[in-house]
């Protein structure tokens, strides 16, 4: 279970609006959310509820309009462009729905990318990438190109890439939606095993009810607001009652 | 990140080869057409290059280029010789005369008449015979390209028999005997070049009051050539140019009064546009194809500077390969056409010019791609 004492991510009154005039869309309308060190938080909700916008703001790839949002006591809005980029490179790991592996790089080279971005030498980065692939069970596929791997294997490569540089926060956008049930479960087990050690924070955006059990807490969103924060057991029970 | 940039580039084979093909074509077109243009321009003053001994050329003030002959009186050479600072001054005849070949056909020849005593102004290289053989009766020396080509006789079985030493021909109804074969630069109009003595040239030429074309002048050691030119002009009323000035005058004439620069210029510009259109567009498409991955790199912490360096590296790689292959093909074509009518000159300055042109194409392509990547929102990575 998570360490309930240290707040890793704090959002208070966060708003985000896209467009203007008649086409204005309020993606987030005052989000309050605390995520603790070592916690595995899931953001769930229907399409258009603002999950991806919130995770983008928390990950520092999108600017909020109003409110406060800090990650490990760092406010992205107070940082310059380069400082923000550097912070992301050192502290945040990303897992995407469609993996976003560079198709012309081998598995090991893809995993090595965050290390190379952080200035690690190529040979050392590739060595560490191979070790990480070994940890996610792909030690024998280090030279494979993404197209030679199954969806589950590609997502494992993406997970290895997200954690190879030992980030403190890992954000995952629908990590199992492109995978079958069994593979999705395996992926979540790997994420739970590897990604939340040493007080790391894991925030997963998902629609996939089959993986709710892996969360420490679930935050349900609707229409740009958080409507419920609870543990997975109560969340499932609550859904069944409704 | 360099190896990632390279692997992203070469991994997309179709686009990679497309960009290189575009740059190769641009480089080839720019280099080859400019080389031919330069070759043609070189031919316009080829005679000046061959006649290397004199420092100064004296001529009628109305002469506009080396083939624009406005004859002088022979006594002018004596007047020039008397100018202070002149080491020697000799007459030179240059004119187009009709040669009648043994098979009865006629061919216009560029006849050069050298000073009888010194034979100054002769061909730079003798491949057969000696220059002094011109002192023989009816003697002429013919250039090897002319001897093998336009002056060659055609035997009854259709074979071309080159003109050789001992063969005779008629120049303006006067008998001429070949006593030597020389190597000269090809002329602009590709006519055969025939050397003889000045006095014999005036016999070959139609009878006119004035028959001397130029006075060739050597300056005394230490004498400033430009100052001497002014002195000759003042003393004789004739035009006097240093070799470089006369060369520039000739090129200027062809540049100004012929359509050559415009025609070749259009082709070179076309090569540039083709390069921009094919290579630039394909490179831009390549960036668009990879925009999601650039976005992913940006989200993962790659700075704009890193991404710009990656794009510049990619542009440099395709630029270098495209330039190299294009220039290589152009050089090969130049080598193959070395002994043909095709004019071709590829100095290092032209290689530099092509390199700059290709660099501009690559830079233009890269700038468009860089703008796209810099403006890219990393949040794109969460969009499906």
HADDOCK unambig.tbl for C-alpha pairs under 7 A between the chains (distance, minus, plus):
assign (segid A and resid 52 and name CA) (segid B and resid 382 and name CA) 6.85 0.50 0.50
assign (segid A and resid 56 and name CA) (segid B and resid 379 and name CA) 6.24 0.50 0.50
assign (segid A and resid 61 and name CA) (segid B and resid 299 and name CA) 6.25 0.50 0.50
assign (segid A and resid 61 and name CA) (segid B and resid 378 and name CA) 5.36 0.50 0.50
assign (segid A and resid 61 and name CA) (segid B and resid 379 and name CA) 5.03 0.50 0.50
assign (segid A and resid 62 and name CA) (segid B and resid 379 and name CA) 5.85 0.50 0.50
assign (segid A and resid 82 and name CA) (segid B and resid 303 and name CA) 6.69 0.50 0.50
assign (segid A and resid 85 and name CA) (segid B and resid 301 and name CA) 4.77 0.50 0.50
assign (segid A and resid 85 and name CA) (segid B and resid 302 and name CA) 6.82 0.50 0.50
assign (segid A and resid 85 and name CA) (segid B and resid 303 and name CA) 6.25 0.50 0.50
assign (segid A and resid 86 and name CA) (segid B and resid 301 and name CA) 5.52 0.50 0.50
assign (segid A and resid 88 and name CA) (segid B and resid 300 and name CA) 6.19 0.50 0.50
assign (segid A and resid 88 and name CA) (segid B and resid 301 and name CA) 5.26 0.50 0.50
assign (segid A and resid 89 and name CA) (segid B and resid 300 and name CA) 5.09 0.50 0.50
assign (segid A and resid 89 and name CA) (segid B and resid 301 and name CA) 3.72 0.50 0.50
assign (segid A and resid 96 and name CA) (segid B and resid 382 and name CA) 6.82 0.50 0.50
assign (segid A and resid 100 and name CA) (segid B and resid 293 and name CA) 6.60 0.50 0.50
assign (segid A and resid 100 and name CA) (segid B and resid 296 and name CA) 6.92 0.50 0.50
assign (segid A and resid 102 and name CA) (segid B and resid 293 and name CA) 6.18 0.50 0.50
assign (segid A and resid 104 and name CA) (segid B and resid 7 and name CA) 6.16 0.50 0.50
assign (segid A and resid 104 and name CA) (segid B and resid 8 and name CA) 5.68 0.50 0.50
assign (segid A and resid 104 and name CA) (segid B and resid 11 and name CA) 4.98 0.50 0.50
assign (segid A and resid 105 and name CA) (segid B and resid 7 and name CA) 6.63 0.50 0.50
assign (segid A and resid 114 and name CA) (segid B and resid 300 and name CA) 6.45 0.50 0.50
assign (segid A and resid 116 and name CA) (segid B and resid 1 and name CA) 6.12 0.50 0.50
assign (segid A and resid 117 and name CA) (segid B and resid 1 and name CA) 6.92 0.50 0.50
assign (segid A and resid 117 and name CA) (segid B and resid 301 and name CA) 6.57 0.50 0.50
assign (segid A and resid 117 and name CA) (segid B and resid 302 and name CA) 5.61 0.50 0.50
assign (segid A and resid 173 and name CA) (segid B and resid 382 and name CA) 6.90 0.50 0.50
